[in-house]
Amino acid sequence: MVILLLCIILLLLFIYYLITREDIVYHEKDYLFNPKEQLDCHGFCLCKRAVSSEKADYYKSLCDHSQYKRVKQELLKDPWLWRHVVKPILGSEYQFQDYIWIIQKSAVHTCHRDNNGDFFNKGQTHPSYTMIVYLEDMHKCLSVIPESHLSTTKHFFNFGNSLRTIVCEKGDVLLFNANLIHVGTVNTDKPDNLRIQLKVTHKDDIDKIDYYEDFNKVLNTDNTNPLAVRLLQRNASCLVPGFSDATQTENIRTARGSDNGVDVGSLQQIFSYLFYGNKRFYDLPNAF
């Protein structure tokens, strides 16, 4: 009886620790001077004010009025993003995929790698990248495990809390290797912050990640789970982020969603319900 009581107390203390654990901020002084070197070594780089304040407000206004197609057309052809972010950091052989994911509400608060990483796509020969354009200030915008893009096994467990949280402002652009373990943040001051996700892939690999072509999604769904539950789920999932790798085959299969005729399996629906209070959370509707 005493042992059982002790185990319960320890479990409650562990849950309390997970809920109240403070994020470790990745400060500007921690970045390497060269963004390409930062991306190669640590798996991500932050391009400050890559989008002007006026342009960010413009894109936000379009999103607020559900003009998603226009946002995509203009962002993917934005010469500034190409000349000042994509080309100097990745090179001229990289290009935007025909992809946009507009995040108006909520966040994916479980640790994972993105589907377009070369860990998961047969025949892919170059790294692929995720780009997030922030249209509003975010106290905390994304948490990452630096260098986790270099190995499938080294960061399978994360008991030492290697997560580092990035702070973003309106107009910032975050570029990261799709193999990088990352997780959405839980902001208590303003839970919903508008941002737009794009994919940047080597031209030789576009056909290997063709499920992200003609991909137009919007996330505008409230997470109904209480704040304490979301914090517990987030920090618990990041203790063993390697588990999420086992779901990648199914994630890739269902990426396009039921709007495009894909059958979203029951296990994914159960996961979505338990973690997001909505069994269709990952079954994103087409934006247009």
C-alpha positions as CSV (number, residue, x, y, z in Angstrom):
1,M,0.0,0.0,0.0
2,V,2.8,2.4,0.9
3,I,4.6,1.6,-2.4
4,L,1.4,2.2,-4.4
5,L,0.9,5.5,-2.6
6,L,4.5,6.5,-3.3
7,C,4.1,5.6,-7.0
8,I,0.9,7.7,-7.2
9,I,2.6,10.7,-5.6
10,L,5.6,10.4,-7.9
11,L,3.3,10.2,-10.9
12,L,1.4,13.3,-9.9
13,L,4.7,15.1,-9.3
14,F,5.9,14.1,-12.8
15,I,2.6,15.3,-14.4
16,Y,2.9,18.6,-12.5
17,Y,6.5,18.9,-13.8
18,L,5.4,18.3,-17.4
19,I,2.6,20.9,-17.1
20,T,4.6,23.6,-15.5
21,R,8.0,23.1,-17.3
22,E,9.4,26.3,-18.6
23,D,10.4,26.6,-22.3
24,I,14.1,27.3,-22.9
25,V,14.3,30.2,-25.3
26,Y,16.8,30.1,-28.3
27,H,18.2,33.7,-28.1
28,E,19.6,35.7,-31.0
29,K,23.1,35.3,-29.6
30,D,22.8,31.5,-30.0
31,Y,22.4,31.8,-33.8
32,L,25.5,31.3,-36.1
33,F,26.3,34.4,-38.1
34,N,25.8,32.6,-41.5
35,P,22.2,31.5,-42.0
36,K,23.2,28.7,-44.3
37,E,25.7,27.3,-41.8
38,Q,23.0,27.7,-39.1
39,L,20.6,25.7,-41.2
40,D,23.1,23.0,-42.0
41,C,24.4,22.6,-38.5
42,H,21.4,23.1,-36.3
43,G,18.6,22.4,-38.8
44,F,16.9,25.8,-38.9
45,C,17.5,29.5,-39.4
46,L,15.4,32.6,-38.7
47,C,15.3,35.3,-41.3
48,K,14.3,38.5,-39.4
49,R,11.8,40.8,-41.1
50,A,12.2,39.0,-44.5
51,V,8.6,40.2,-45.2
52,S,7.9,43.9,-44.7
53,S,5.3,44.9,-42.1
54,E,3.1,46.3,-44.9
55,K,3.3,43.1,-46.9
56,A,2.6,41.0,-43.8
57,D,-0.5,43.2,-43.1
58,Y,-1.6,42.7,-46.7
59,Y,-1.3,39.0,-46.6
60,K,-3.1,38.9,-43.2
61,S,-6.0,41.0,-44.7
62,L,-6.3,38.5,-47.6
63,C,-6.4,35.6,-45.1
64,D,-8.9,37.3,-42.9
65,H,-11.2,37.6,-46.0
66,S,-10.5,34.0,-47.0
67,Q,-8.7,35.0,-50.2
68,Y,-6.3,32.0,-49.8
69,K,-5.8,31.4,-53.5
70,R,-4.5,34.9,-54.0
71,V,-2.2,34.6,-51.0
72,K,-0.7,31.5,-52.5
73,Q,-0.3,33.0,-56.0
74,E,1.5,36.0,-54.6
75,L,3.7,34.3,-51.9
76,L,5.0,31.6,-54.2
77,K,6.0,34.3,-56.7
78,D,7.4,36.7,-54.2
79,P,10.8,37.8,-55.7
80,W,12.0,39.1,-52.3
81,L,11.6,35.7,-50.6
82,W,13.4,34.0,-53.5
83,R,16.3,36.5,-53.8
84,H,16.8,37.0,-50.0
85,V,15.9,33.6,-48.5
86,V,15.7,30.7,-50.8
87,K,18.5,31.3,-53.3
88,P,21.2,32.6,-51.0
89,I,20.6,29.9,-48.4
90,L,19.5,26.8,-50.4
91,G,20.7,27.6,-53.9
92,S,19.0,28.1,-57.3
93,E,18.1,24.4,-57.7
94,Y,15.6,24.6,-54.9
95,Q,12.0,25.8,-55.6
96,F,8.7,26.3,-53.8
97,Q,6.4,23.3,-54.1
98,D,2.8,24.0,-55.2
99,Y,1.8,24.0,-51.6
100,I,0.3,26.2,-49.0
101,W,-1.0,25.6,-45.4
102,I,-2.6,28.6,-43.8
103,I,-2.6,28.3,-40.0
104,Q,-5.3,30.7,-38.6
105,K,-6.1,28.9,-35.4
106,S,-4.5,26.2,-33.2
107,A,-1.1,24.5,-33.5
108,V,0.2,21.0,-33.8
109,H,1.5,20.6,-30.2
110,T,3.0,17.1,-30.4
111,C,6.7,16.5,-31.3
112,H,7.2,15.3,-34.9
113,R,9.2,15.6,-38.1
114,D,7.6,16.8,-41.3
115,N,6.5,14.3,-44.0
116,N,8.7,15.9,-46.7
117,G,12.0,15.0,-44.9
118,D,14.3,12.7,-46.9
119,F,14.2,10.2,-44.0
120,F,10.7,9.2,-45.2
121,N,10.4,9.5,-49.0
122,K,11.8,6.7,-51.1
123,G,14.1,8.0,-53.9
124,Q,14.5,11.5,-52.4
125,T,18.1,12.5,-52.7
126,H,18.2,16.0,-51.2
127,P,16.9,17.6,-48.0
128,S,13.5,19.3,-48.2
129,Y,12.6,22.3,-46.1
130,T,9.6,23.8,-44.4
131,M,9.2,27.6,-44.4
132,I,6.9,29.5,-42.1
133,V,6.0,33.1,-42.7
134,Y,4.8,34.8,-39.6
135,L,2.1,37.5,-40.2
136,E,1.8,38.4,-36.5
137,D,4.1,38.7,-33.5
138,M,4.4,35.5,-31.5
139,H,5.8,35.4,-28.0
140,K,6.8,31.8,-28.8
141,C,6.5,30.5,-32.4
142,L,8.1,27.0,-32.6
143,S,10.1,24.7,-30.4
144,V,12.8,22.6,-32.0
145,I,15.5,20.0,-31.1
146,P,18.6,21.5,-32.7
147,E,20.7,19.0,-34.8
148,S,17.9,16.4,-34.7
149,H,17.8,16.5,-38.5
150,L,21.1,14.7,-38.6
151,S,20.0,11.4,-37.2
152,T,16.9,9.2,-37.0
153,T,18.0,7.6,-33.7
154,K,20.1,10.1,-31.7
155,H,17.1,12.1,-30.4
156,F,14.6,9.2,-30.2
157,F,14.5,9.9,-26.5
158,N,14.6,13.5,-25.1
159,F,14.6,13.0,-21.4
160,G,17.2,15.8,-21.0
161,N,14.8,18.4,-22.6
162,S,16.8,19.5,-25.6
163,L,13.8,21.6,-26.9
164,R,14.6,25.2,-27.7
165,T,11.9,27.7,-28.3
166,I,12.2,30.3,-31.1
167,V,10.7,33.8,-30.7
168,C,9.3,35.4,-33.9
169,E,8.0,38.8,-34.9
170,K,5.7,39.8,-37.7
171,G,7.5,39.5,-41.0
172,D,10.0,36.9,-39.8
173,V,10.5,33.8,-41.9
174,L,11.6,30.5,-40.3
175,L,13.3,27.9,-42.5
176,F,14.0,24.4,-41.2
177,N,15.0,21.0,-42.5
178,A,11.9,18.8,-42.6
179,N,13.8,16.1,-40.7
180,L,14.1,18.4,-37.7
181,I,12.1,17.4,-34.7
182,H,9.8,20.3,-33.8
183,V,6.5,21.1,-32.0
184,G,4.1,24.0,-32.0
185,T,4.1,26.2,-28.9
186,V,1.3,26.9,-26.5
187,N,0.9,30.6,-26.0
188,T,-1.4,31.7,-23.2
189,D,-1.4,35.4,-24.1
190,K,-2.7,35.0,-27.6
191,P,-3.5,31.3,-28.5
192,D,-4.1,32.0,-32.3
193,N,-1.4,33.6,-34.4
194,L,-1.7,33.8,-38.2
195,R,1.2,32.2,-40.1
196,I,1.6,30.5,-43.5
197,Q,3.6,27.3,-44.1
198,L,5.3,26.6,-47.4
199,K,7.6,23.8,-48.7
200,V,10.9,24.3,-50.4
201,T,12.3,21.2,-52.3
202,H,15.1,20.5,-54.7
203,K,13.8,20.4,-58.3
204,D,15.0,16.8,-58.7
205,D,12.8,15.6,-55.8
206,I,9.5,17.3,-56.6
207,D,8.2,14.1,-58.1
208,K,9.2,12.2,-54.9
209,I,7.0,14.4,-52.8
210,D,4.2,14.8,-55.3
211,Y,1.5,14.5,-52.5
212,Y,2.5,18.1,-51.7
213,E,1.7,19.3,-55.2
214,D,-1.6,21.2,-55.7
215,F,-1.8,21.1,-51.9
216,N,-4.0,23.9,-50.5
217,K,-5.0,23.6,-46.8
218,V,-6.2,25.8,-44.0
219,L,-6.2,25.0,-40.3
220,N,-8.9,27.1,-38.6
221,T,-10.1,24.7,-35.9
222,D,-10.2,25.4,-32.1
223,N,-8.4,22.9,-29.9
224,T,-11.0,22.2,-27.2
225,N,-8.7,20.5,-24.7
226,P,-7.9,22.5,-21.6
227,L,-4.6,24.4,-21.4
228,A,-3.1,22.1,-18.8
229,V,-4.0,19.0,-20.8
230,R,-2.3,20.5,-23.9
231,L,0.8,21.3,-22.0
232,L,0.9,17.8,-20.6
233,Q,0.4,16.3,-24.1
234,R,3.0,18.5,-25.7
235,N,5.8,17.9,-23.1
236,A,5.0,14.2,-22.8
237,S,5.2,13.6,-26.5
238,C,8.5,15.4,-26.6
239,L,10.0,13.0,-24.1
240,V,10.0,10.3,-26.8
241,P,9.8,12.2,-30.1
242,G,11.1,9.2,-32.0
243,F,7.7,7.4,-31.6
244,S,6.2,9.8,-34.1
245,D,8.5,8.5,-36.9
246,A,6.5,5.3,-36.8
247,T,3.4,7.1,-38.0
248,Q,5.0,8.8,-41.0
249,T,3.9,6.2,-43.6
250,E,0.3,6.7,-42.6
251,N,0.7,10.5,-42.3
252,I,2.0,10.6,-45.9
253,R,-0.7,8.4,-47.2
254,T,-3.4,10.6,-45.7
255,A,-1.7,14.0,-46.1
256,R,-4.1,15.1,-48.8
257,G,-7.2,14.4,-46.7
258,S,-10.7,13.3,-47.3
259,D,-11.5,16.4,-49.5
260,N,-9.2,14.7,-52.0
261,G,-10.7,11.2,-51.6
262,V,-8.3,9.8,-49.0
263,D,-9.6,7.5,-46.3
264,V,-8.3,8.8,-43.0
265,G,-7.8,5.7,-40.8
266,S,-9.4,5.1,-37.4
267,L,-6.1,5.2,-35.5
268,Q,-5.3,8.7,-36.8
269,Q,-8.8,9.8,-35.9
270,I,-8.4,8.4,-32.3
271,F,-5.1,10.2,-32.0
272,S,-6.6,13.5,-33.2
273,Y,-9.5,13.2,-30.8
274,L,-7.3,12.4,-27.8
275,F,-4.8,15.2,-28.5
276,Y,-6.9,17.8,-30.1
277,G,-10.5,17.1,-29.1
278,N,-11.5,16.6,-32.7
279,K,-11.2,13.3,-34.7
280,R,-10.9,15.3,-37.9
281,F,-8.3,17.7,-36.7
282,Y,-5.6,16.3,-39.1
283,D,-8.1,15.9,-41.9
284,L,-7.6,19.4,-43.2
285,P,-10.2,20.9,-45.6
286,N,-9.0,22.4,-48.9
287,A,-8.6,26.1,-48.7
288,F,-9.8,26.5,-52.3
